[in-house]
Amino acid sequence: MVIDLAKFPFLKRLDEYLDSKGYVGVPINTVLTDEKYLSQAIDRLKRFFTENSLKSYSDYTDPVIVFYTIIAILPYIENKLFAERYLKAEEEMFTKLLSDIEEEELAEIIRFLRLDFEYKNDRFYINFIKFLKMPRPEGMNLSNMTKGEVVLSKNEVAKIIAHNVVEFMKRGFEPRLDLPLPIKIELNKQLSEVRNVPPCIESLINKSKNSMLSQLELEVLLSYYYSIGNSPSYVKEAHRNQDRKLINMFYRKILSSKNKFIMYNCSFIKQNGLCVFDCNVRNPLQIYFSRHTSR
């Protein structure tokens, strides 16, 4: 069975892959800082910044080298909150890709990664103790057990594999690859040129594309737009599918107020169930106006 390496570049050891590509004796640093691969890796990070989504590694000319270039530069990203959110998105992307393949392919990936799952009778099994020790997504609980083994669905196994891949990405190279100073500076310069959109706002923007927002959701989103300087006409045009009356009502309320309007704070957003990621800030605007937010 041939597994699509372009979709799952983590299945290749970097040293073995470089040897197979004719890089025998070439330092890893030299390959991973090649402008061709470095620019693709930085562009991937920037696109996540602006689009809040990731494309498959199969879209790159050399998925394996781009994947490992990402791992090499992650420790040097000054915006640690962004790095954490980026890795979460990688985990979600790999989870979906792994969930979409056949069980037999997933079992082959498990064998390649030397994970302790056993695939038999169309189901996945793992020893209870090994399951408890294995890195896995937060909140994943035991749902089915038999004779001291945990029985898992294909989707649950996909989540665990993706989580382990991201843990591997977090660990990075040991020792850490030393990137040249100009590359470190250019990396953070390019990322800092893109404004951060608060996760709660990203969630509302994505939801607004396909469904109607509640009055509260719409007010939180509009308060953000107003606070960063977008005009009412721009917002109305950008959200033509939303309730125009509610939008007009919101702006009338703001413009008629004698007090300076301040965007809803994180406490209010959390209380109303609209927080999707704990950013450790008091107001979402801190994310937008800060170029180097850290936890």
MARDREN-395650 format. One record per residue (C-alpha): residue in three letters; x, y, z; residue number from 1. Coordinates in nm, 2 decimals. Layout:
BEGIN
R  residu      px      py      pz  num
R     ALA       X       Y       Z  NUM
...
***
This chain:
BEGIN
R  residu      px      py      pz  num
R     MET    0.00    0.00    0.00    1
R     VAL    0.14    0.34   -0.11    2
R     ILE    0.07    0.63    0.13    3
R     ASP    0.06    0.98   -0.01    4
R     LEU    0.38    1.12    0.14    5
R     ALA    0.29    1.47    0.01    6
R     LYS   -0.01    1.49    0.24    7
R     PHE    0.18    1.34    0.54    8
R     PRO    0.54    1.46    0.52    9
R     PHE    0.60    1.36    0.88   10
R     LEU    0.63    1.00    0.76   11
R     LYS    0.98    1.07    0.62   12
R     ARG    1.29    1.11    0.84   13
R     LEU    1.46    1.42    0.72   14
R     ASP    1.81    1.28    0.71   15
R     GLU    1.70    0.98    0.50   16
R     TYR    1.49    1.20    0.27   17
R     LEU    1.78    1.44    0.21   18
R     ASP    2.01    1.16    0.13   19
R     SER    1.76    1.02   -0.12   20
R     LYS    1.74    1.37   -0.28   21
R     GLY    2.12    1.39   -0.33   22
R     TYR    2.20    1.61   -0.03   23
R     VAL    2.45    1.36    0.11   24
R     GLY    2.70    1.55    0.33   25
R     VAL    2.51    1.88    0.30   26
R     PRO    2.43    2.04    0.64   27
R     ILE    2.06    2.04    0.73   28
R     ASN    2.08    2.42    0.80   29
R     THR    2.20    2.48    0.45   30
R     VAL    1.90    2.30    0.30   31
R     LEU    1.63    2.44    0.53   32
R     THR    1.75    2.80    0.49   33
R     ASP    1.75    2.78    0.11   34
R     GLU    1.54    3.08   -0.01   35
R     LYS    1.32    2.85   -0.22   36
R     TYR    1.20    2.65    0.08   37
R     LEU    1.22    2.93    0.34   38
R     SER    1.00    3.16    0.14   39
R     GLN    0.73    2.89    0.11   40
R     ALA    0.74    2.82    0.48   41
R     ILE    0.71    3.19    0.58   42
R     ASP    0.43    3.23    0.32   43
R     ARG    0.25    2.94    0.48   44
R     LEU    0.27    3.12    0.82   45
R     LYS    0.16    3.45    0.68   46
R     ARG   -0.13    3.29    0.50   47
R     PHE   -0.25    3.14    0.82   48
R     PHE   -0.23    3.49    0.98   49
R     THR   -0.45    3.64    0.71   50
R     GLU   -0.68    3.35    0.61   51
R     ASN   -0.70    3.15    0.93   52
R     SER   -0.67    2.83    0.73   53
R     LEU   -0.40    2.59    0.61   54
R     LYS   -0.36    2.42    0.27   55
R     SER   -0.23    2.07    0.24   56
R     TYR    0.15    2.02    0.22   57
R     SER    0.08    1.84   -0.11   58
R     ASP    0.04    2.18   -0.27   59
R     TYR    0.42    2.25   -0.23   60
R     THR    0.69    2.15   -0.47   61
R     ASP    0.87    1.96   -0.19   62
R     PRO    0.63    1.90    0.10   63
R     VAL    0.89    1.72    0.32   64
R     ILE    1.14    2.00    0.31   65
R     VAL    0.88    2.27    0.36   66
R     PHE    0.74    2.08    0.66   67
R     TYR    1.08    2.05    0.83   68
R     THR    1.16    2.41    0.74   69
R     ILE    0.85    2.51    0.94   70
R     ILE    0.97    2.30    1.23   71
R     ALA    1.31    2.48    1.21   72
R     ILE    1.17    2.83    1.22   73
R     LEU    0.89    2.78    1.47   74
R     PRO    1.11    2.84    1.78   75
R     TYR    1.22    3.17    1.65   76
R     ILE    0.88    3.32    1.61   77
R     GLU    0.85    3.60    1.87   78
R     ASN    0.47    3.60    1.87   79
R     LYS    0.42    3.28    2.09   80
R     LEU    0.05    3.31    2.08   81
R     PHE    0.05    3.30    1.70   82
R     ALA    0.28    3.00    1.70   83
R     GLU    0.05    2.81    1.94   84
R     ARG   -0.26    2.89    1.73   85
R     TYR   -0.07    2.79    1.41   86
R     LEU    0.02    2.45    1.56   87
R     LYS   -0.34    2.40    1.67   88
R     ALA   -0.44    2.46    1.30   89
R     GLU   -0.18    2.21    1.18   90
R     GLU   -0.33    1.95    1.42   91
R     GLU   -0.68    2.02    1.29   92
R     MET   -0.56    1.99    0.93   93
R     PHE   -0.38    1.66    0.98   94
R     THR   -0.68    1.53    1.18   95
R     LYS   -0.91    1.59    0.88   96
R     LEU   -0.67    1.44    0.63   97
R     LEU   -0.61    1.13    0.84   98
R     SER   -0.99    1.09    0.90   99
R     ASP   -1.05    1.09    0.53  100
R     ILE   -0.83    0.80    0.44  101
R     GLU   -0.92    0.43    0.46  102
R     GLU   -0.87    0.23    0.79  103
R     GLU   -0.61    0.02    0.62  104
R     GLU   -0.40    0.32    0.53  105
R     LEU   -0.44    0.46    0.88  106
R     ALA   -0.32    0.13    1.02  107
R     GLU   -0.01    0.15    0.79  108
R     ILE    0.07    0.50    0.92  109
R     ILE    0.04    0.36    1.28  110
R     ARG    0.29    0.09    1.20  111
R     PHE    0.53    0.34    1.04  112
R     LEU    0.51    0.57    1.34  113
R     ARG    0.55    0.27    1.58  114
R     LEU    0.24    0.37    1.78  115
R     ASP    0.10    0.11    2.01  116
R     PHE   -0.24    0.06    1.83  117
R     GLU   -0.35   -0.27    1.70  118
R     TYR   -0.59   -0.29    1.40  119
R     LYS   -0.80   -0.60    1.40  120
R     ASN   -1.16   -0.68    1.29  121
R     ASP   -1.20   -0.33    1.15  122
R     ARG   -1.14   -0.16    1.48  123
R     PHE   -0.84    0.00    1.66  124
R     TYR   -0.72   -0.13    2.00  125
R     ILE   -0.46   -0.01    2.25  126
R     ASN   -0.36   -0.13    2.60  127
R     PHE   -0.53    0.07    2.87  128
R     ILE   -0.21    0.17    3.04  129
R     LYS   -0.04    0.26    2.72  130
R     PHE   -0.34    0.48    2.63  131
R     LEU   -0.31    0.67    2.96  132
R     LYS    0.06    0.73    2.89  133
R     MET    0.02    0.83    2.53  134
R     PRO    0.01    1.20    2.44  135
R     ARG   -0.35    1.27    2.32  136
R     PRO   -0.58    1.57    2.27  137
R     GLU   -0.71    1.73    2.58  138
R     GLY   -1.05    1.61    2.68  139
R     MET   -1.03    1.28    2.50  140
R     ASN   -1.19    1.03    2.74  141
R     LEU   -1.24    0.66    2.74  142
R     SER   -1.55    0.57    2.56  143
R     ASN   -1.52    0.19    2.50  144
R     MET   -1.32   -0.08    2.67  145
R     THR   -1.29   -0.45    2.64  146
R     LYS   -1.06   -0.69    2.82  147
R     GLY   -0.81   -0.43    2.93  148
R     GLU   -0.80   -0.26    2.59  149
R     VAL   -0.94    0.07    2.48  150
R     VAL   -1.14    0.05    2.16  151
R     LEU   -1.11    0.36    1.94  152
R     SER   -1.28    0.48    1.63  153
R     LYS   -1.09    0.58    1.31  154
R     ASN   -1.16    0.95    1.39  155
R     GLU   -1.03    0.92    1.74  156
R     VAL   -0.71    0.75    1.62  157
R     ALA   -0.67    1.03    1.36  158
R     LYS   -0.69    1.29    1.64  159
R     ILE   -0.43    1.11    1.84  160
R     ILE   -0.19    1.07    1.55  161
R     ALA   -0.23    1.44    1.45  162
R     HIS   -0.17    1.54    1.82  163
R     ASN    0.15    1.34    1.83  164
R     VAL    0.27    1.49    1.50  165
R     VAL    0.22    1.84    1.65  166
R     GLU    0.40    1.74    1.97  167
R     PHE    0.69    1.63    1.74  168
R     MET    0.68    1.97    1.57  169
R     LYS    0.69    2.15    1.91  170
R     ARG    0.99    1.95    2.02  171
R     GLY    1.17    2.06    1.70  172
R     PHE    1.53    1.97    1.63  173
R     GLU    1.76    1.86    1.90  174
R     PRO    1.99    2.05    1.93  175
R     ARG    1.79    2.34    1.79  176
R     LEU    1.90    2.45    1.44  177
R     ASP    2.08    2.79    1.46  178
R     LEU    1.92    3.01    1.20  179
R     PRO    2.13    3.30    1.07  180
R     LEU    2.04    3.63    1.24  181
R     PRO    1.92    3.80    0.91  182
R     ILE    1.67    3.52    0.86  183
R     LYS    1.54    3.55    1.22  184
R     ILE    1.49    3.92    1.17  185
R     GLU    1.32    3.88    0.83  186
R     LEU    1.09    3.61    0.96  187
R     ASN    0.95    3.82    1.24  188
R     LYS    0.95    4.14    1.03  189
R     GLN    0.72    3.97    0.77  190
R     LEU    0.49    3.82    1.04  191
R     SER    0.47    4.15    1.23  192
R     GLU    0.35    4.33    0.91  193
R     VAL    0.03    4.13    0.93  194
R     ARG   -0.22    4.23    1.20  195
R     ASN   -0.36    3.97    1.44  196
R     VAL   -0.73    3.90    1.43  197
R     PRO   -0.86    3.78    1.77  198
R     PRO   -0.97    3.42    1.76  199
R     CYS   -1.32    3.51    1.89  200
R     ILE   -1.36    3.76    1.60  201
R     GLU   -1.23    3.51    1.34  202
R     SER   -1.49    3.26    1.46  203
R     LEU   -1.77    3.51    1.42  204
R     ILE   -1.64    3.62    1.08  205
R     ASN   -1.63    3.26    0.96  206
R     LYS   -1.98    3.19    1.10  207
R     SER   -2.12    3.51    0.94  208
R     LYS   -2.03    3.38    0.59  209
R     ASN   -2.27    3.10    0.60  210
R     SER   -2.54    3.18    0.86  211
R     MET   -2.71    3.46    1.05  212
R     LEU   -2.55    3.59    1.36  213
R     SER   -2.75    3.65    1.68  214
R     GLN   -2.79    4.01    1.79  215
R     LEU   -2.53    3.96    2.05  216
R     GLU   -2.28    3.79    1.81  217
R     LEU   -2.34    4.07    1.56  218
R     GLU   -2.28    4.34    1.82  219
R     VAL   -1.95    4.19    1.93  220
R     LEU   -1.84    4.17    1.57  221
R     LEU   -1.95    4.52    1.49  222
R     SER   -1.79    4.66    1.80  223
R     TYR   -1.46    4.52    1.68  224
R     TYR   -1.50    4.67    1.33  225
R     TYR   -1.59    5.00    1.48  226
R     SER   -1.29    5.00    1.72  227
R     ILE   -1.03    4.93    1.45  228
R     GLY   -1.17    5.21    1.23  229
R     ASN   -1.39    5.04    0.97  230
R     SER   -1.67    5.26    0.84  231
R     PRO   -2.03    5.16    0.88  232
R     SER   -2.07    5.16    0.50  233
R     TYR   -1.78    4.91    0.47  234
R     VAL   -1.93    4.68    0.73  235
R     LYS   -2.27    4.69    0.58  236
R     GLU   -2.13    4.59    0.24  237
R     ALA   -1.91    4.32    0.39  238
R     HIS   -2.20    4.16    0.57  239
R     ARG   -2.49    4.21    0.33  240
R     ASN   -2.63    3.87    0.43  241
R     GLN   -2.67    3.98    0.79  242
R     ASP   -2.97    4.17    0.95  243
R     ARG   -2.94    4.52    0.81  244
R     LYS   -3.17    4.66    1.07  245
R     LEU   -2.96    4.53    1.36  246
R     ILE   -2.65    4.67    1.20  247
R     ASN   -2.81    5.02    1.16  248
R     MET   -2.94    5.00    1.52  249
R     PHE   -2.59    4.93    1.65  250
R     TYR   -2.43    5.22    1.47  251
R     ARG   -2.71    5.46    1.58  252
R     LYS   -2.66    5.35    1.94  253
R     ILE   -2.28    5.42    1.91  254
R     LEU   -2.31    5.75    1.72  255
R     SER   -2.58    5.89    1.95  256
R     SER   -2.39    5.81    2.27  257
R     LYS   -2.20    6.09    2.44  258
R     ASN   -1.96    5.84    2.59  259
R     LYS   -1.66    5.70    2.40  260
R     PHE   -1.74    5.35    2.28  261
R     ILE   -1.51    5.07    2.39  262
R     MET   -1.52    4.72    2.24  263
R     TYR   -1.67    4.45    2.46  264
R     ASN   -1.40    4.30    2.69  265
R     CYS   -1.30    3.94    2.72  266
R     SER   -1.49    3.89    3.04  267
R     PHE   -1.81    3.98    2.86  268
R     ILE   -1.73    3.76    2.56  269
R     LYS   -1.64    3.46    2.79  270
R     GLN   -1.96    3.50    2.99  271
R     ASN   -2.17    3.48    2.68  272
R     GLY   -1.99    3.17    2.54  273
R     LEU   -1.82    3.34    2.25  274
R     CYS   -1.46    3.28    2.36  275
R     VAL   -1.29    3.01    2.15  276
R     PHE   -0.93    3.04    2.26  277
R     ASP   -0.78    3.17    2.59  278
R     CYS   -0.55    3.45    2.47  279
R     ASN   -0.47    3.57    2.83  280
R     VAL   -0.57    3.93    2.75  281
R     ARG   -0.84    4.15    2.88  282
R     ASN   -0.97    4.28    2.56  283
R     PRO   -0.96    4.14    2.20  284
R     LEU   -0.81    4.46    2.08  285
R     GLN   -0.49    4.38    2.26  286
R     ILE   -0.45    4.10    2.01  287
R     TYR   -0.51    4.33    1.71  288
R     PHE   -0.29    4.62    1.82  289
R     SER   -0.01    4.41    1.96  290
R     ARG    0.25    4.30    1.70  291
R     HIS    0.43    4.06    1.94  292
R     THR    0.17    3.91    2.18  293
R     SER    0.30    3.64    2.41  294
R     ARG    0.14    3.43    2.67  295
***
